[in-house]
């Protein structure tokens, strides 16, 4: 892992980008790393484009601003490709992970990103099938873990169970764990 790994999340209000950004940071901290997870708020409302940020490091994180040169970009809604420059500032060897059933090679060409990794996973379908709702954030965490190897999948499973057990039923917890596992297994790297 780079000394400071920076992730920028793109989503629409209500899709869980903020939650995923902060959840990943909490899971990293629980695994012994230093991390930050926070959203960028403006006049957001349900459905409006928004950003979240995660930083993970083996050393204390001393930067406290939005992520402008991410190592990884995670996009929870493929319609954002038409309205937001999601690849802006990404490192040449970076990773772009998109919630889509498209071939990653098509996304690579669309974004004109030919140096790093591009991956896709149909997180919306997975979330509908496993959770009964189109909330792609937890499946995207599973896919992110697979393509980046930031943490182990067990770190995410443990943290989900720990955080969710006081708020949610066993059915919801298991649905989220299944969604994470499926995305981890189904992510397509091109």
QUIKA-V958450 format. One record per backbone hydrogen bond with DSSP energy under -0.5 kcal/mol. NH is the residue of the N-H (numbers start at 1). CO is the residue of the C=O. E is the energy in kcal/mol with one decimal. If there is no record, write none. Layout:
nh	co	e
NH	CO	E
NH	CO	E
This chain:
nh	co	e
5	56	-3.0
6	4	-0.5
7	54	-3.1
8	72	-2.4
9	52	-3.3
10	74	-3.1
11	50	-2.2
13	45	-0.5
13	48	-2.5
15	12	-2.4
20	16	-2.8
21	17	-2.5
22	18	-2.3
23	19	-2.8
24	20	-2.7
25	21	-1.5
26	22	-2.3
27	23	-2.5
28	24	-2.3
29	25	-2.5
30	26	-2.5
31	27	-1.1
32	29	-1.9
33	28	-2.5
34	57	-3.0
36	55	-2.1
38	53	-2.3
40	51	-2.8
41	39	-0.6
44	42	-0.9
47	13	-2.4
48	45	-2.7
50	11	-2.7
51	40	-0.8
52	9	-2.0
53	38	-3.1
54	7	-2.3
55	36	-2.4
56	5	-2.3
57	34	-2.7
58	3	-0.7
62	60	-0.6
68	66	-0.7
71	6	-2.6
72	6	-1.8
73	95	-2.8
74	8	-2.5
75	97	-3.0
76	10	-3.3
76	74	-0.6
78	99	-0.6
80	77	-1.9
81	78	-1.4
82	79	-1.2
83	80	-1.1
84	80	-2.5
86	84	-1.8
88	85	-1.5
90	87	-2.0
91	70	-2.4
94	91	-2.3
95	71	-2.1
96	117	-2.4
97	73	-2.9
97	95	-0.5
98	119	-2.6
99	75	-2.3
100	98	-1.2
100	121	-1.3
106	103	-1.1
107	103	-1.4
108	104	-2.8
109	105	-2.0
110	106	-2.5
111	107	-2.7
112	108	-0.6
112	109	-0.6
113	108	-2.3
114	112	-0.6
117	94	-2.3
119	96	-2.8
120	188	-2.5
121	98	-1.8
123	121	-2.0
126	122	-2.1
127	123	-2.6
128	124	-2.4
129	125	-2.6
130	126	-2.6
131	127	-2.7
132	127	-0.8
132	128	-1.1
133	127	-1.1
135	133	-1.7
137	15	-0.8
140	136	-2.0
141	137	-1.4
142	138	-1.5
143	139	-2.1
144	140	-2.6
145	141	-2.4
146	142	-1.8
147	143	-2.4
148	144	-2.0
149	145	-2.1
155	152	-0.6
156	152	-1.3
157	153	-2.5
158	154	-2.7
159	155	-2.2
160	156	-2.8
161	157	-2.5
162	158	-2.4
163	159	-2.8
164	160	-2.9
165	161	-1.8
167	164	-1.3
168	164	-3.1
173	169	-2.3
174	170	-2.9
175	171	-2.2
176	172	-2.2
177	173	-2.4
178	174	-2.7
179	175	-2.2
180	176	-2.4
181	177	-2.5
182	178	-2.9
183	179	-2.2
184	180	-2.3
185	181	-2.1
186	182	-2.5
187	183	-1.6
188	120	-3.3
189	187	-0.5
190	118	-2.8
